[in-house]
Amino acid sequence: MSNVLADLEQLRETQEERRKQYRLKICRPVHIRILDPTENQIEEDTTTLDISGYGFCFATSRNHYQLGMSLFLRFGSSPLRSPSFAGKECVGDVVRVHNFSTRWWTVAVRFRPKP
């Protein structure tokens, strides 16, 4: 995974920043489940690469994420024990999928506002 993070950091240095809010480089456990009942009920436990108030980004070796896909998200605790994300459950939408190596994708998810 450290090679993935190094490759991702190199990719970020070459791209123009378009984010509305600064992202914190925090590794937080997150459980992801696809919400669409017509899709295979794929679940994944992974770790965030960065988080903001609008969403987060994660790396995955799975290539099933698509733009607009709705996801159920459950954040776990971390060694930092920060209460801001620990135990939080929410829904988000995939807003970017980028294949940056032969085996790894980064997926950006925007949190859906609560009704």
Secondary structure, 3 states (H helix, E strand, C coil): CHHHHHHHHHHHHHCCCCCCCCCECCCCEEEEEECCCCCCCCEEEEEEEEECCCEEEEEECCCCCCCCCEEEEEECCCCCCCCCCCCCEEEEEEEEEEECCCCCEEEEEEECCCC
